[in-house]
Amino acid sequence: MITPVKAKQALPRPEVRFRMRIRTGDTVALGPGKVALLEAVHEHGSISAAARSLGMSYRRAWLLIDELNRSLKSPATISEQGGQSGGGCVLTPVGENIVRLYREVETQAHQACAAQIAALTKLIR
């Protein structure tokens, strides 16, 4: 009986992500999870749909949005109460600015560290 030779499976390429957090005391005022939630709210128009798209409970998403809004000088979102047409949630100009600035920091940090990132990922199997 001849045993087939196993083909080498390609290993996944290393993924590099920056995970900046802004803390106020013990609270993460702003971080990658809250920014992703803001992006999902912008895309879906509601906290519940945003939560579903991210695989989290509505309660968890609402608590994150509430914590974020309480951490800011001006809120990042405005929610409308439910009713016949249902409620909704939209980003304020502050919320849109947060997403833009956060993503710009990630991009610039990645670009500034490109040589070091390349050297580090070459060390990964």
Phi and psi in radians as a Rosetta constraint file:
Dihedral C 1 N 2 CA 2 C 2 CIRCULARHARMONIC -1.720 0.35
Dihedral N 2 CA 2 C 2 N 3 CIRCULARHARMONIC 2.243 0.35
Dihedral C 2 N 3 CA 3 C 3 CIRCULARHARMONIC -1.568 0.35
Dihedral N 3 CA 3 C 3 N 4 CIRCULARHARMONIC 2.224 0.35
Dihedral C 3 N 4 CA 4 C 4 CIRCULARHARMONIC -1.169 0.35
Dihedral N 4 CA 4 C 4 N 5 CIRCULARHARMONIC 2.544 0.35
Dihedral C 4 N 5 CA 5 C 5 CIRCULARHARMONIC -1.395 0.35
Dihedral N 5 CA 5 C 5 N 6 CIRCULARHARMONIC 2.239 0.35
Dihedral C 5 N 6 CA 6 C 6 CIRCULARHARMONIC -1.318 0.35
Dihedral N 6 CA 6 C 6 N 7 CIRCULARHARMONIC 2.307 0.35
Dihedral C 6 N 7 CA 7 C 7 CIRCULARHARMONIC -1.308 0.35
Dihedral N 7 CA 7 C 7 N 8 CIRCULARHARMONIC 2.503 0.35
Dihedral C 7 N 8 CA 8 C 8 CIRCULARHARMONIC -1.154 0.35
Dihedral N 8 CA 8 C 8 N 9 CIRCULARHARMONIC 2.222 0.35
Dihedral C 8 N 9 CA 9 C 9 CIRCULARHARMONIC -1.475 0.35
Dihedral N 9 CA 9 C 9 N 10 CIRCULARHARMONIC 2.356 0.35
Dihedral C 9 N 10 CA 10 C 10 CIRCULARHARMONIC -1.211 0.35
Dihedral N 10 CA 10 C 10 N 11 CIRCULARHARMONIC 2.262 0.35
Dihedral C 10 N 11 CA 11 C 11 CIRCULARHARMONIC -1.341 0.35
Dihedral N 11 CA 11 C 11 N 12 CIRCULARHARMONIC 2.552 0.35
Dihedral C 11 N 12 CA 12 C 12 CIRCULARHARMONIC -1.118 0.35
Dihedral N 12 CA 12 C 12 N 13 CIRCULARHARMONIC 2.563 0.35
Dihedral C 12 N 13 CA 13 C 13 CIRCULARHARMONIC -1.245 0.35
Dihedral N 13 CA 13 C 13 N 14 CIRCULARHARMONIC 2.519 0.35
Dihedral C 13 N 14 CA 14 C 14 CIRCULARHARMONIC -1.064 0.35
Dihedral N 14 CA 14 C 14 N 15 CIRCULARHARMONIC 2.475 0.35
Dihedral C 14 N 15 CA 15 C 15 CIRCULARHARMONIC -1.925 0.35
Dihedral N 15 CA 15 C 15 N 16 CIRCULARHARMONIC 2.279 0.35
Dihedral C 15 N 16 CA 16 C 16 CIRCULARHARMONIC -1.949 0.35
Dihedral N 16 CA 16 C 16 N 17 CIRCULARHARMONIC 2.204 0.35
Dihedral C 16 N 17 CA 17 C 17 CIRCULARHARMONIC -2.345 0.35
Dihedral N 17 CA 17 C 17 N 18 CIRCULARHARMONIC 2.395 0.35
Dihedral C 17 N 18 CA 18 C 18 CIRCULARHARMONIC -1.598 0.35
Dihedral N 18 CA 18 C 18 N 19 CIRCULARHARMONIC 2.400 0.35
Dihedral C 18 N 19 CA 19 C 19 CIRCULARHARMONIC -2.212 0.35
Dihedral N 19 CA 19 C 19 N 20 CIRCULARHARMONIC 1.225 0.35
Dihedral C 19 N 20 CA 20 C 20 CIRCULARHARMONIC -1.235 0.35
Dihedral N 20 CA 20 C 20 N 21 CIRCULARHARMONIC 2.416 0.35
Dihedral C 20 N 21 CA 21 C 21 CIRCULARHARMONIC -2.301 0.35
Dihedral N 21 CA 21 C 21 N 22 CIRCULARHARMONIC 2.449 0.35
Dihedral C 21 N 22 CA 22 C 22 CIRCULARHARMONIC -1.944 0.35
Dihedral N 22 CA 22 C 22 N 23 CIRCULARHARMONIC 2.078 0.35
Dihedral C 22 N 23 CA 23 C 23 CIRCULARHARMONIC -1.877 0.35
Dihedral N 23 CA 23 C 23 N 24 CIRCULARHARMONIC 2.559 0.35
Dihedral C 23 N 24 CA 24 C 24 CIRCULARHARMONIC -2.194 0.35
Dihedral N 24 CA 24 C 24 N 25 CIRCULARHARMONIC 1.800 0.35
Dihedral C 24 N 25 CA 25 C 25 CIRCULARHARMONIC 1.170 0.35
Dihedral N 25 CA 25 C 25 N 26 CIRCULARHARMONIC -2.247 0.35
Dihedral C 25 N 26 CA 26 C 26 CIRCULARHARMONIC -1.554 0.35
Dihedral N 26 CA 26 C 26 N 27 CIRCULARHARMONIC -0.055 0.35
Dihedral C 26 N 27 CA 27 C 27 CIRCULARHARMONIC -1.655 0.35
Dihedral N 27 CA 27 C 27 N 28 CIRCULARHARMONIC 2.351 0.35
Dihedral C 27 N 28 CA 28 C 28 CIRCULARHARMONIC -1.461 0.35
Dihedral N 28 CA 28 C 28 N 29 CIRCULARHARMONIC 1.755 0.35
Dihedral C 28 N 29 CA 29 C 29 CIRCULARHARMONIC -1.180 0.35
Dihedral N 29 CA 29 C 29 N 30 CIRCULARHARMONIC -0.646 0.35
Dihedral C 29 N 30 CA 30 C 30 CIRCULARHARMONIC -2.640 0.35
Dihedral N 30 CA 30 C 30 N 31 CIRCULARHARMONIC 2.300 0.35
Dihedral C 30 N 31 CA 31 C 31 CIRCULARHARMONIC -2.774 0.35
Dihedral N 31 CA 31 C 31 N 32 CIRCULARHARMONIC -3.052 0.35
Dihedral C 31 N 32 CA 32 C 32 CIRCULARHARMONIC -1.091 0.35
Dihedral N 32 CA 32 C 32 N 33 CIRCULARHARMONIC -0.621 0.35
Dihedral C 32 N 33 CA 33 C 33 CIRCULARHARMONIC -1.178 0.35
Dihedral N 33 CA 33 C 33 N 34 CIRCULARHARMONIC -0.727 0.35
Dihedral C 33 N 34 CA 34 C 34 CIRCULARHARMONIC -1.224 0.35
Dihedral N 34 CA 34 C 34 N 35 CIRCULARHARMONIC -0.641 0.35
Dihedral C 34 N 35 CA 35 C 35 CIRCULARHARMONIC -1.164 0.35
Dihedral N 35 CA 35 C 35 N 36 CIRCULARHARMONIC -0.750 0.35
Dihedral C 35 N 36 CA 36 C 36 CIRCULARHARMONIC -1.077 0.35
Dihedral N 36 CA 36 C 36 N 37 CIRCULARHARMONIC -0.670 0.35
Dihedral C 36 N 37 CA 37 C 37 CIRCULARHARMONIC -1.153 0.35
Dihedral N 37 CA 37 C 37 N 38 CIRCULARHARMONIC -0.739 0.35
Dihedral C 37 N 38 CA 38 C 38 CIRCULARHARMONIC -1.044 0.35
Dihedral N 38 CA 38 C 38 N 39 CIRCULARHARMONIC -0.738 0.35
Dihedral C 38 N 39 CA 39 C 39 CIRCULARHARMONIC -1.083 0.35
Dihedral N 39 CA 39 C 39 N 40 CIRCULARHARMONIC -0.703 0.35
Dihedral C 39 N 40 CA 40 C 40 CIRCULARHARMONIC -1.214 0.35
Dihedral N 40 CA 40 C 40 N 41 CIRCULARHARMONIC -0.668 0.35
Dihedral C 40 N 41 CA 41 C 41 CIRCULARHARMONIC -1.082 0.35
Dihedral N 41 CA 41 C 41 N 42 CIRCULARHARMONIC -0.778 0.35
Dihedral C 41 N 42 CA 42 C 42 CIRCULARHARMONIC -1.032 0.35
Dihedral N 42 CA 42 C 42 N 43 CIRCULARHARMONIC -0.743 0.35
Dihedral C 42 N 43 CA 43 C 43 CIRCULARHARMONIC -1.249 0.35
Dihedral N 43 CA 43 C 43 N 44 CIRCULARHARMONIC -0.723 0.35
Dihedral C 43 N 44 CA 44 C 44 CIRCULARHARMONIC -1.765 0.35
Dihedral N 44 CA 44 C 44 N 45 CIRCULARHARMONIC -0.320 0.35
Dihedral C 44 N 45 CA 45 C 45 CIRCULARHARMONIC 1.394 0.35
Dihedral N 45 CA 45 C 45 N 46 CIRCULARHARMONIC 0.121 0.35
Dihedral C 45 N 46 CA 46 C 46 CIRCULARHARMONIC -2.732 0.35
Dihedral N 46 CA 46 C 46 N 47 CIRCULARHARMONIC 2.713 0.35
Dihedral C 46 N 47 CA 47 C 47 CIRCULARHARMONIC -1.213 0.35
Dihedral N 47 CA 47 C 47 N 48 CIRCULARHARMONIC -0.707 0.35
Dihedral C 47 N 48 CA 48 C 48 CIRCULARHARMONIC -1.131 0.35
Dihedral N 48 CA 48 C 48 N 49 CIRCULARHARMONIC -0.754 0.35
Dihedral C 48 N 49 CA 49 C 49 CIRCULARHARMONIC -1.189 0.35
Dihedral N 49 CA 49 C 49 N 50 CIRCULARHARMONIC -0.658 0.35
Dihedral C 49 N 50 CA 50 C 50 CIRCULARHARMONIC -1.099 0.35
Dihedral N 50 CA 50 C 50 N 51 CIRCULARHARMONIC -0.768 0.35
Dihedral C 50 N 51 CA 51 C 51 CIRCULARHARMONIC -1.049 0.35
Dihedral N 51 CA 51 C 51 N 52 CIRCULARHARMONIC -0.824 0.35
Dihedral C 51 N 52 CA 52 C 52 CIRCULARHARMONIC -1.024 0.35
Dihedral N 52 CA 52 C 52 N 53 CIRCULARHARMONIC -0.737 0.35
Dihedral C 52 N 53 CA 53 C 53 CIRCULARHARMONIC -1.140 0.35
Dihedral N 53 CA 53 C 53 N 54 CIRCULARHARMONIC -0.446 0.35
Dihedral C 53 N 54 CA 54 C 54 CIRCULARHARMONIC -1.740 0.35
Dihedral N 54 CA 54 C 54 N 55 CIRCULARHARMONIC 0.012 0.35
Dihedral C 54 N 55 CA 55 C 55 CIRCULARHARMONIC 1.236 0.35
Dihedral N 55 CA 55 C 55 N 56 CIRCULARHARMONIC 0.585 0.35
Dihedral C 55 N 56 CA 56 C 56 CIRCULARHARMONIC -2.167 0.35
Dihedral N 56 CA 56 C 56 N 57 CIRCULARHARMONIC 2.853 0.35
Dihedral C 56 N 57 CA 57 C 57 CIRCULARHARMONIC -1.294 0.35
Dihedral N 57 CA 57 C 57 N 58 CIRCULARHARMONIC 2.726 0.35
Dihedral C 57 N 58 CA 58 C 58 CIRCULARHARMONIC -1.052 0.35
Dihedral N 58 CA 58 C 58 N 59 CIRCULARHARMONIC -0.738 0.35
Dihedral C 58 N 59 CA 59 C 59 CIRCULARHARMONIC -1.035 0.35
Dihedral N 59 CA 59 C 59 N 60 CIRCULARHARMONIC -0.800 0.35
Dihedral C 59 N 60 CA 60 C 60 CIRCULARHARMONIC -1.068 0.35
Dihedral N 60 CA 60 C 60 N 61 CIRCULARHARMONIC -0.793 0.35
Dihedral C 60 N 61 CA 61 C 61 CIRCULARHARMONIC -1.101 0.35
Dihedral N 61 CA 61 C 61 N 62 CIRCULARHARMONIC -0.771 0.35
Dihedral C 61 N 62 CA 62 C 62 CIRCULARHARMONIC -1.086 0.35
Dihedral N 62 CA 62 C 62 N 63 CIRCULARHARMONIC -0.745 0.35
Dihedral C 62 N 63 CA 63 C 63 CIRCULARHARMONIC -1.104 0.35
Dihedral N 63 CA 63 C 63 N 64 CIRCULARHARMONIC -0.697 0.35
Dihedral C 63 N 64 CA 64 C 64 CIRCULARHARMONIC -1.134 0.35
Dihedral N 64 CA 64 C 64 N 65 CIRCULARHARMONIC -0.772 0.35
Dihedral C 64 N 65 CA 65 C 65 CIRCULARHARMONIC -1.103 0.35
Dihedral N 65 CA 65 C 65 N 66 CIRCULARHARMONIC -0.756 0.35
Dihedral C 65 N 66 CA 66 C 66 CIRCULARHARMONIC -1.093 0.35
Dihedral N 66 CA 66 C 66 N 67 CIRCULARHARMONIC -0.787 0.35
Dihedral C 66 N 67 CA 67 C 67 CIRCULARHARMONIC -1.084 0.35
Dihedral N 67 CA 67 C 67 N 68 CIRCULARHARMONIC -0.736 0.35
Dihedral C 67 N 68 CA 68 C 68 CIRCULARHARMONIC -1.086 0.35
Dihedral N 68 CA 68 C 68 N 69 CIRCULARHARMONIC -0.882 0.35
Dihedral C 68 N 69 CA 69 C 69 CIRCULARHARMONIC -1.077 0.35
Dihedral N 69 CA 69 C 69 N 70 CIRCULARHARMONIC -0.624 0.35
Dihedral C 69 N 70 CA 70 C 70 CIRCULARHARMONIC -1.244 0.35
Dihedral N 70 CA 70 C 70 N 71 CIRCULARHARMONIC -0.408 0.35
Dihedral C 70 N 71 CA 71 C 71 CIRCULARHARMONIC -1.422 0.35
Dihedral N 71 CA 71 C 71 N 72 CIRCULARHARMONIC -0.281 0.35
Dihedral C 71 N 72 CA 72 C 72 CIRCULARHARMONIC -1.729 0.35
Dihedral N 72 CA 72 C 72 N 73 CIRCULARHARMONIC 2.746 0.35
Dihedral C 72 N 73 CA 73 C 73 CIRCULARHARMONIC -1.200 0.35
Dihedral N 73 CA 73 C 73 N 74 CIRCULARHARMONIC -0.651 0.35
Dihedral C 73 N 74 CA 74 C 74 CIRCULARHARMONIC -2.278 0.35
Dihedral N 74 CA 74 C 74 N 75 CIRCULARHARMONIC 2.521 0.35
Dihedral C 74 N 75 CA 75 C 75 CIRCULARHARMONIC -1.143 0.35
Dihedral N 75 CA 75 C 75 N 76 CIRCULARHARMONIC 2.638 0.35
Dihedral C 75 N 76 CA 76 C 76 CIRCULARHARMONIC -1.546 0.35
Dihedral N 76 CA 76 C 76 N 77 CIRCULARHARMONIC -0.324 0.35
Dihedral C 76 N 77 CA 77 C 77 CIRCULARHARMONIC -2.378 0.35
Dihedral N 77 CA 77 C 77 N 78 CIRCULARHARMONIC 2.775 0.35
Dihedral C 77 N 78 CA 78 C 78 CIRCULARHARMONIC -2.266 0.35
Dihedral N 78 CA 78 C 78 N 79 CIRCULARHARMONIC 2.201 0.35
Dihedral C 78 N 79 CA 79 C 79 CIRCULARHARMONIC -1.813 0.35
Dihedral N 79 CA 79 C 79 N 80 CIRCULARHARMONIC 2.510 0.35
Dihedral C 79 N 80 CA 80 C 80 CIRCULARHARMONIC -1.895 0.35
Dihedral N 80 CA 80 C 80 N 81 CIRCULARHARMONIC 2.449 0.35
Dihedral C 80 N 81 CA 81 C 81 CIRCULARHARMONIC -1.149 0.35
Dihedral N 81 CA 81 C 81 N 82 CIRCULARHARMONIC 2.655 0.35
Dihedral C 81 N 82 CA 82 C 82 CIRCULARHARMONIC -1.173 0.35
Dihedral N 82 CA 82 C 82 N 83 CIRCULARHARMONIC 3.057 0.35
Dihedral C 82 N 83 CA 83 C 83 CIRCULARHARMONIC 3.003 0.35
Dihedral N 83 CA 83 C 83 N 84 CIRCULARHARMONIC -2.701 0.35
Dihedral C 83 N 84 CA 84 C 84 CIRCULARHARMONIC -1.016 0.35
Dihedral N 84 CA 84 C 84 N 85 CIRCULARHARMONIC -0.762 0.35
Dihedral C 84 N 85 CA 85 C 85 CIRCULARHARMONIC -1.574 0.35
Dihedral N 85 CA 85 C 85 N 86 CIRCULARHARMONIC 0.068 0.35
Dihedral C 85 N 86 CA 86 C 86 CIRCULARHARMONIC 1.410 0.35
Dihedral N 86 CA 86 C 86 N 87 CIRCULARHARMONIC 3.010 0.35
Dihedral C 86 N 87 CA 87 C 87 CIRCULARHARMONIC -1.645 0.35
Dihedral N 87 CA 87 C 87 N 88 CIRCULARHARMONIC -2.779 0.35
Dihedral C 87 N 88 CA 88 C 88 CIRCULARHARMONIC -3.137 0.35
Dihedral N 88 CA 88 C 88 N 89 CIRCULARHARMONIC 3.036 0.35
Dihedral C 88 N 89 CA 89 C 89 CIRCULARHARMONIC -2.586 0.35
Dihedral N 89 CA 89 C 89 N 90 CIRCULARHARMONIC 2.345 0.35
Dihedral C 89 N 90 CA 90 C 90 CIRCULARHARMONIC -2.281 0.35
Dihedral N 90 CA 90 C 90 N 91 CIRCULARHARMONIC 2.743 0.35
Dihedral C 90 N 91 CA 91 C 91 CIRCULARHARMONIC -1.420 0.35
Dihedral N 91 CA 91 C 91 N 92 CIRCULARHARMONIC 2.465 0.35
Dihedral C 91 N 92 CA 92 C 92 CIRCULARHARMONIC -1.446 0.35
Dihedral N 92 CA 92 C 92 N 93 CIRCULARHARMONIC 2.999 0.35
Dihedral C 92 N 93 CA 93 C 93 CIRCULARHARMONIC -0.983 0.35
Dihedral N 93 CA 93 C 93 N 94 CIRCULARHARMONIC -0.579 0.35
Dihedral C 93 N 94 CA 94 C 94 CIRCULARHARMONIC -1.104 0.35
Dihedral N 94 CA 94 C 94 N 95 CIRCULARHARMONIC -0.787 0.35
Dihedral C 94 N 95 CA 95 C 95 CIRCULARHARMONIC -1.094 0.35
Dihedral N 95 CA 95 C 95 N 96 CIRCULARHARMONIC -0.744 0.35
Dihedral C 95 N 96 CA 96 C 96 CIRCULARHARMONIC -1.114 0.35
Dihedral N 96 CA 96 C 96 N 97 CIRCULARHARMONIC -0.694 0.35
Dihedral C 96 N 97 CA 97 C 97 CIRCULARHARMONIC -1.143 0.35
Dihedral N 97 CA 97 C 97 N 98 CIRCULARHARMONIC -0.701 0.35
Dihedral C 97 N 98 CA 98 C 98 CIRCULARHARMONIC -1.026 0.35
Dihedral N 98 CA 98 C 98 N 99 CIRCULARHARMONIC -0.853 0.35
Dihedral C 98 N 99 CA 99 C 99 CIRCULARHARMONIC -1.057 0.35
Dihedral N 99 CA 99 C 99 N 100 CIRCULARHARMONIC -0.822 0.35
Dihedral C 99 N 100 CA 100 C 100 CIRCULARHARMONIC -1.068 0.35
Dihedral N 100 CA 100 C 100 N 101 CIRCULARHARMONIC -0.855 0.35
Dihedral C 100 N 101 CA 101 C 101 CIRCULARHARMONIC -1.127 0.35
Dihedral N 101 CA 101 C 101 N 102 CIRCULARHARMONIC -0.737 0.35
Dihedral C 101 N 102 CA 102 C 102 CIRCULARHARMONIC -1.070 0.35
Dihedral N 102 CA 102 C 102 N 103 CIRCULARHARMONIC -0.816 0.35
Dihedral C 102 N 103 CA 103 C 103 CIRCULARHARMONIC -1.167 0.35
Dihedral N 103 CA 103 C 103 N 104 CIRCULARHARMONIC -0.599 0.35
Dihedral C 103 N 104 CA 104 C 104 CIRCULARHARMONIC -1.123 0.35
Dihedral N 104 CA 104 C 104 N 105 CIRCULARHARMONIC -0.724 0.35
Dihedral C 104 N 105 CA 105 C 105 CIRCULARHARMONIC -1.052 0.35
Dihedral N 105 CA 105 C 105 N 106 CIRCULARHARMONIC -0.795 0.35
Dihedral C 105 N 106 CA 106 C 106 CIRCULARHARMONIC -1.025 0.35
Dihedral N 106 CA 106 C 106 N 107 CIRCULARHARMONIC -0.821 0.35
Dihedral C 106 N 107 CA 107 C 107 CIRCULARHARMONIC -1.091 0.35
Dihedral N 107 CA 107 C 107 N 108 CIRCULARHARMONIC -0.834 0.35
Dihedral C 107 N 108 CA 108 C 108 CIRCULARHARMONIC -1.158 0.35
Dihedral N 108 CA 108 C 108 N 109 CIRCULARHARMONIC -0.665 0.35
Dihedral C 108 N 109 CA 109 C 109 CIRCULARHARMONIC -1.124 0.35
Dihedral N 109 CA 109 C 109 N 110 CIRCULARHARMONIC -0.735 0.35
Dihedral C 109 N 110 CA 110 C 110 CIRCULARHARMONIC -1.111 0.35
Dihedral N 110 CA 110 C 110 N 111 CIRCULARHARMONIC -0.759 0.35
Dihedral C 110 N 111 CA 111 C 111 CIRCULARHARMONIC -1.141 0.35
Dihedral N 111 CA 111 C 111 N 112 CIRCULARHARMONIC -0.737 0.35
Dihedral C 111 N 112 CA 112 C 112 CIRCULARHARMONIC -1.149 0.35
Dihedral N 112 CA 112 C 112 N 113 CIRCULARHARMONIC -0.471 0.35
Dihedral C 112 N 113 CA 113 C 113 CIRCULARHARMONIC -1.888 0.35
Dihedral N 113 CA 113 C 113 N 114 CIRCULARHARMONIC 0.270 0.35
Dihedral C 113 N 114 CA 114 C 114 CIRCULARHARMONIC -0.964 0.35
Dihedral N 114 CA 114 C 114 N 115 CIRCULARHARMONIC -0.761 0.35
Dihedral C 114 N 115 CA 115 C 115 CIRCULARHARMONIC -1.138 0.35
Dihedral N 115 CA 115 C 115 N 116 CIRCULARHARMONIC -0.769 0.35
Dihedral C 115 N 116 CA 116 C 116 CIRCULARHARMONIC -1.167 0.35
Dihedral N 116 CA 116 C 116 N 117 CIRCULARHARMONIC -0.683 0.35
Dihedral C 116 N 117 CA 117 C 117 CIRCULARHARMONIC -1.102 0.35
Dihedral N 117 CA 117 C 117 N 118 CIRCULARHARMONIC -0.766 0.35
Dihedral C 117 N 118 CA 118 C 118 CIRCULARHARMONIC -1.065 0.35
Dihedral N 118 CA 118 C 118 N 119 CIRCULARHARMONIC -0.753 0.35
Dihedral C 118 N 119 CA 119 C 119 CIRCULARHARMONIC -1.139 0.35
Dihedral N 119 CA 119 C 119 N 120 CIRCULARHARMONIC -0.720 0.35
Dihedral C 119 N 120 CA 120 C 120 CIRCULARHARMONIC -1.176 0.35
Dihedral N 120 CA 120 C 120 N 121 CIRCULARHARMONIC -0.741 0.35
Dihedral C 120 N 121 CA 121 C 121 CIRCULARHARMONIC -1.220 0.35
Dihedral N 121 CA 121 C 121 N 122 CIRCULARHARMONIC -0.410 0.35
Dihedral C 121 N 122 CA 122 C 122 CIRCULARHARMONIC -1.184 0.35
Dihedral N 122 CA 122 C 122 N 123 CIRCULARHARMONIC -0.355 0.35
Dihedral C 122 N 123 CA 123 C 123 CIRCULARHARMONIC -1.477 0.35
Dihedral N 123 CA 123 C 123 N 124 CIRCULARHARMONIC -0.183 0.35
Dihedral C 123 N 124 CA 124 C 124 CIRCULARHARMONIC -1.543 0.35
Dihedral N 124 CA 124 C 124 N 125 CIRCULARHARMONIC 2.408 0.35
